[in-house]
Amino acid sequence: MNASKAQSIRVLKDTQAMGDDPAHSLVMRTVRVETTGAAPAEAVRADEVFVSVPRKKRMIEFVGDSITSGEGTIGAKGEMDWISMWFTCANTWAYMAAERLDADFRFVSQSGWGVYCAWDNDIRHALPLHYAELCGPMLSGRLESGHPCIKSRRASEAGRIRAGAPYDFSKEPADAVVINLGTNDSGSFRNPAWTDPETGTVYKQRLNPDGSLNADDAAKFTHAAERFLALVREKNPDALIVWAYGMLGFEMERYILQAIESRKAAGDGSVSYLRLPAMLSGEEGSRDHPGYPAHQRAADSVAECLTELWK
């Protein structure tokens, strides 16, 4: 690198946590800077030290599912294998919105998960249940001291990087939290029931004979959304909260709006709704998910919304 000026480097893990693959992890041990003709390692030079990266004016937290994780934003149309190769958050509405706003960001997202339940009615895979945890979606194979990738570390060190530990939101307070959830909850109404392997209880979000959503089951979603908004506010007391939804349909929109109105009635005036532009024909990526053009339009919408709210 050019030793005459400071360099800015970003290391981006662009795939989501893969809870079914406990070996899927990224642990950075050591980072060292070397310049051409550098002195021996024991003689640290002034041009070989790290300096603090200035924080950007804004920090945005993005909460979502496969759309936010970038499933389908890379790979040819027609590719349907469920593999991490077809994921990259760098092509998503969230990443691009942060770039447009010159903001720092963090992601909390997991493919297939919802607000009340996952696409397959599995109530364990509701993102609000694990929102406040470090890498919460790693339900199986959580990084413990015995994990292969950290066996050489002391137990105390391993504990500090353990998935499932409480996340400290105060370290980097969010100026805005943008939630894009509801697509998988919508799908659960049209997928088979899920049976809890431990209790034998069967869970199923039901449709009425005319194809509309069963009111009692839709209410489960609304109540879960209300509780989630309350939790997000608890962890982010000063942030704008925007629920952005609609790239793959608007079925849950009325119920999301009900949850937002309930939150406003509780005195929270900094929560709002943004209808995202729907994916257009020809904008599909792999796995029938929104492709790059659809994410670009959504990013524009989110950036414009936040810019207006921050005025």
C-alpha positions, 0 to 999 in steps of 0.5 A: 500500500501507499505509505504516504496516506491513510488507507481505508479497508472494509472486510465484508462477510456478505452471507448471512449466518447459516444455522444448519452449518455450524462450521460456517463462521468467520473469525479474524485472528490478526490483522497486520499492515506492511509497506514496501521495504518495511522494517523487521516486524519487531520495529513498528514504524509510524506508517504501519499502525492502525488509526481509528476509522471515523464514524459516519454521521448515521448508523442504520440497522436493517432487519429482514429475511432472505431479501435483506440477506441478498438471496438471489441477488447473485447467480443466473435466473433459474438457479434454484439450489439453496446454497450460500453461493446465491447470497450477497448482501452487497447487492441488496436494498439495505446495503445500497441504501446505506451507501446512498446515505453514506451511513454505517450499518448492521444487518439482522436477517435470516432467510425464511424467517418471519415475525410470528413464524417462518415460511413453513410455520416453524414458530422457532424461526421468528426473528424477534425471538432472537433479535437481541442476541449476537448472531441469534439465528445460529440456533444450532451449532452456536459458537461455544468454546469447544467449536473447532474454529476456536478450540485454541482460544481460552474459554474466556475469549471464546465466550466473548464471541459466542453466538447467542450472547446478549447484543449491546445496542448501546455501543453503536446506537442506531439512528434508524432501524429499517424492518423488512419482514412479513413476506415469509409470514405471508407464505406460511398461510399456503404451506404445510403445518409444522409439528414441534418435535419436542411437544408434538404441537401442530402449528398452521397459519390458515386460509379461509375457504375463500382464500383470505387469511384466517382472522385469528391467525392474522391476529397472531402476526399483528400481535407479534409485530406489535411486540417486536416494535416495542422490543426494537424501541426498547433497544433503540430508544432514539432511533427512527423505526421504519417498516419497509415492505412490499417487494414480493407482495403486500398481503401483510401490509394491513396487519403491519399498519395495524401494529404501527398504529398500535405503537403510535397509540402507545405514544411512539411518534417515530415509527412509520411505514414505507411501501417498497416498490414491487419486483417487476417482471424481468427483475427476478434474480436466482431462486425467484427472488428480487434481483439487482434492479429490484433492489436498486429501486427499493434502495432509492425508496428507502434512502429518500424516505430516511432523508425526508424523515431526518430533515 
